[in-house]
């Protein structure tokens, strides 16, 4: 398996809790919180670890929350390359309401990164061995311009790193403008924004994904279609994978689980169809869980076996 690294510029310490019902001003009694590491690239590395693989997480960590985050990753046997920051790592809150089944996600702004802190992260990335896969996932923190991220992606590619970008909006568009990205995973709305037109007909999504590949922007485009699974396109093939019907408890972590699973298959040199099947299986496995939990190996394997046999 090709070595895999992930980069998270705005990690978080995530806490999840349950409350019987939610209403204004009163004291809402909650269950004991469950703490988990958070942030796009960190969750991709965790998903890979859950699925029996290995990925090293690169991220900034500050204060007691940063220490807690790093300790939690050690508990999950995720290798880390962290740099210490002046600002404390943010803490997010996920509340599940028993009475209604509703979920509330309170997401704080990422800790600001100084120019020197970003440079330290850049040094970690550019020291990665040539030929390795680098997954860049998650939001940009305060103090980091988009141009800094694109410069880092270009420098990483020049060092021979194969970059996967899991982002949205301007960051995703800017990364694709660099070209030769290994894999991107937009949803239908994001894909529509990337190609600058509405995607209303059944073939529109396929054609838009093919356009991005044909223009040399990305080698593989996997369009996430929610309950309809995903559509994967590369230069040679196109595949749609629809998951079995199942009761979704939470969509939190589904995207990161999917990217982690697809990254594993890419690192193994698997074909597109296998990569998308394993990705959809892991994404679906994450939705079975309440709160912020990612996919489990057992659930992923069950769904993966179903998809391979149908």
C-alpha positions in Angstrom: 0.0 0.0 0.0 1.3 3.5 -1.0 2.0 5.6 2.1 -1.0 8.0 3.0 -0.9 11.3 4.8 -3.7 13.7 5.6 -3.5 17.5 6.2 -6.1 19.3 8.4 -5.6 23.0 8.8 -8.6 23.6 11.2 -8.9 20.5 13.4 -11.3 20.3 16.3 -12.1 18.4 19.5 -15.6 17.2 19.0 -18.0 16.5 21.9 -21.3 14.7 21.4 -24.1 14.5 23.9 -27.9 13.6 24.2 -30.6 15.7 25.8 -34.3 14.6 26.2 -35.7 17.8 24.5 -34.5 21.2 23.4 -36.1 24.5 24.3 -34.9 28.1 25.0 -33.5 29.5 28.2 -34.1 26.5 30.5 -31.3 24.2 31.7 -31.0 21.3 29.2 -29.8 18.3 31.1 -27.3 16.3 28.9 -25.7 12.9 29.0 -21.9 12.6 29.7 -20.2 13.9 26.6 -18.2 11.6 24.3 -15.1 13.3 23.0 -13.7 12.5 19.5 -11.0 14.0 17.3 -12.5 16.1 14.5 -11.5 17.9 11.3 -11.7 16.6 7.7 -8.2 15.2 7.2 -8.1 13.8 10.8 -11.3 12.0 10.3 -10.1 10.6 7.0 -7.0 9.2 8.8 -9.2 7.8 11.5 -11.5 6.1 9.0 -8.5 4.5 7.3 -7.4 3.2 10.8 -10.9 1.9 11.5 -10.8 0.0 8.2 -7.4 -1.7 9.0 -5.2 0.7 7.1 -2.7 3.4 8.2 -2.5 7.1 7.5 -0.4 9.8 9.2 -2.4 12.9 10.2 -0.6 16.3 9.9 -2.3 19.1 11.8 -1.8 22.1 14.2 -2.7 21.6 17.9 -2.9 24.2 20.7 -3.7 24.4 24.3 -5.5 21.7 26.5 -8.0 21.0 23.7 -5.1 20.3 21.3 -3.5 18.0 23.8 -6.8 16.1 24.3 -7.2 15.8 20.5 -3.7 14.4 20.1 -4.2 11.9 23.0 -7.5 10.7 21.5 -5.7 10.0 18.2 -3.0 8.1 20.0 -5.8 6.0 21.6 -7.0 5.1 18.1 -3.5 4.3 16.9 -3.4 7.0 14.3 0.1 8.2 13.7 0.4 12.0 14.0 2.8 14.8 12.9 1.5 17.8 14.9 2.8 21.3 15.3 2.1 23.4 18.4 0.1 26.6 18.0 -0.5 29.7 20.1 -4.3 29.5 19.8 -6.2 26.7 21.4 -7.7 24.0 19.1 -11.5 24.7 18.7 -14.1 22.5 20.4 -17.3 21.7 18.6 -20.6 20.4 20.1 -23.0 17.9 18.6 -26.4 17.5 20.4 -28.8 14.7 19.7 -32.4 15.3 20.9 -34.1 12.1 22.1 -37.7 13.3 21.8 -37.5 14.4 18.1 -34.4 12.6 16.8 -33.1 16.0 15.6 -29.4 16.8 15.7 -27.8 20.1 16.3 -24.2 20.8 15.3 -22.5 23.8 16.9 -19.3 24.5 14.9 -16.8 27.0 16.2 -14.3 28.9 14.0 -11.0 27.2 13.5 -8.0 28.4 15.6 -6.0 31.1 13.7 -2.7 30.0 12.2 0.3 32.4 12.2 2.6 32.6 9.1 5.2 30.7 11.1 2.8 28.0 12.2 1.7 27.5 8.6 5.3 27.3 7.5 5.9 24.6 10.0 3.0 22.6 8.6 4.3 23.2 5.1 7.7 21.8 6.1 6.0 18.6 7.4 4.1 18.2 4.1 7.1 18.8 1.9 9.2 16.3 3.8 6.8 13.5 2.8 8.3 10.8 0.5 7.7 11.1 -3.2 4.9 8.9 -4.5 2.9 9.1 -1.3 -0.8 10.2 -1.3 -1.7 13.4 0.5 -5.4 14.0 1.4 -6.1 17.7 2.1 -9.5 18.0 3.7 -11.5 20.5 5.8 -11.9 24.2 6.1 -9.4 27.0 6.0 -8.7 28.6 9.4 -8.5 32.4 10.1 -5.2 33.8 8.9 -4.7 31.4 6.0 -5.4 32.8 2.5 -6.6 30.5 -0.2 -3.5 31.3 -2.3 -1.3 29.8 0.5 -3.2 26.5 0.2 -2.9 26.4 -3.6 0.9 27.2 -3.4 1.2 24.3 -1.0 -0.7 21.9 -3.3 1.6 22.9 -6.2 4.7 22.5 -4.2 3.5 19.0 -3.0 2.8 17.9 -6.5 6.3 19.1 -7.6 7.7 16.9 -4.8 5.9 13.9 -6.4 2.9 13.7 -4.0 -0.4 12.6 -5.3 -3.0 15.0 -3.9 -6.6 14.3 -3.0 -8.7 17.4 -2.3 -11.9 17.1 -0.2 -13.2 20.6 0.0 -15.9 22.9 -1.4 -16.5 26.3 -2.9 -13.6 28.4 -3.8 -11.0 26.0 -2.3 -12.2 23.1 -4.5 -12.3 25.3 -7.6 -8.8 26.7 -7.0 -7.4 23.2 -6.4 -8.9 22.0 -9.7 -7.4 24.9 -11.5 -4.0 23.6 -10.5 -4.8 20.4 -12.4 -3.8 16.7 -12.0 -5.6 16.2 -8.7 -5.8 12.5 -8.0 -9.4 12.5 -6.7 -12.2 15.0 -5.8 -15.6 14.2 -4.2 -18.1 17.0 -4.9 -21.8 16.6 -4.3 -24.2 17.4 -7.2 -24.6 21.1 -6.1 -20.8 21.6 -5.9 -20.3 19.9 -9.2 -22.9 22.2 -10.8 -21.0 25.3 -9.4 -17.7 23.9 -10.8 -18.9 23.5 -14.4 -21.1 26.6 -14.2 -24.4 25.1 -15.2 -27.5 23.4 -13.8 -27.4 19.6 -13.7 -31.1 18.6 -14.2 -31.0 15.7 -16.6 -29.8 12.1 -15.7 -26.7 12.4 -17.9 -25.8 15.9 -16.8 -23.9 14.8 -13.7 -21.9 12.1 -15.7 -21.1 14.6 -18.4 -20.0 17.3 -15.9 -17.7 14.8 -14.1 -16.3 13.7 -17.4 -15.6 17.3 -18.4 -13.4 17.8 -15.3 -11.4 14.7 -16.1 -11.1 15.5 -19.8 -9.8 19.0 -19.0 -7.0 17.5 -16.9 -8.2 19.0 -13.6 -8.7 15.7 -11.8 -7.9 12.1 -12.6 -11.0 10.8 -10.8 -14.2 12.5 -9.9 -16.6 10.8 -7.5 -19.9 12.7 -7.2 -21.6 12.0 -3.9 -25.4 11.6 -4.5 -26.7 11.1 -0.9 -29.1 8.1 -0.6 -28.4 7.4 -4.3 -24.8 6.6 -3.5 -22.1 7.9 -5.8 -21.1 8.2 -9.4 -17.4 7.7 -10.2 -15.6 8.8 -13.4 -12.1 8.5 -14.6 -10.5 8.6 -18.1 -11.5 5.0 -18.9 -14.7 4.3 -17.1 -17.9 5.5 -15.3 -19.6 3.7 -12.5 -22.7 4.4 -10.3 -23.0 2.6 -6.9 -26.3 2.7 -5.0 -26.2 1.5 -1.4 -28.8 -0.8 0.1 -31.7 0.9 1.9 -30.9 1.4 5.5 -32.1 3.7 8.4 -29.8 6.7 8.7 -29.1 7.8 12.2 -26.6 10.6 11.3 -24.8 11.8 8.2 -21.9 13.2 10.3 -18.7 11.5 9.3 -20.1 9.8 6.2 -18.2 12.0 3.8 -14.9 11.5 5.6 -15.5 7.8 5.9 -16.1 7.6 2.2 -12.9 9.5 1.3 -10.9 7.4 3.7 -12.1 4.2 2.2 -11.5 5.4 -1.4 -8.0 6.6 -0.4 -7.2 3.1 0.9 -8.3 1.5 -2.4 -6.4 4.1 -4.4 -3.3 3.4 -2.3 -3.7 -0.3 -3.2 -4.0 0.5 -6.9 -7.6 -0.8 -7.1 -9.8 0.0 -10.1 -12.4 2.8 -10.0 -15.5 0.5 -9.5 -13.9 -1.2 -6.5 -12.8 2.2 -5.1 -16.3 3.7 -5.4 -18.0 0.5 -3.9 -15.7 0.5 -0.9 -16.3 4.3 -0.5 -20.1 4.0 -0.6 -19.9 1.1 1.8 -17.9 3.1 4.4 -20.0 6.2 3.9 -23.2 4.2 4.4 -21.7 2.4 7.4 -21.1 5.8 9.1 -24.8 6.8 8.7 -25.9 3.8 10.9 -24.2 5.4 13.9 -25.6 8.2 16.1 -23.6 11.3 16.7 -20.1 11.8 15.2 -19.0 8.2 14.9 -17.2 7.1 11.7 -17.6 3.8 9.9 -16.7 0.5 11.5 -14.8 -2.3 9.7 -17.6 -4.8 10.3 -20.4 -2.7 8.9 -18.3 -1.5 6.0 -17.4 -5.1 5.0 -21.0 -6.2 5.2 -22.2 -3.4 2.9 -19.2 -3.8 0.6 -19.9 -7.5 0.2 -23.6 -6.7 -0.7 -22.5 -4.1 -3.3 -20.0 -6.5 -4.9 -22.7 -9.2 -5.3 -25.5 -7.0 -6.6 
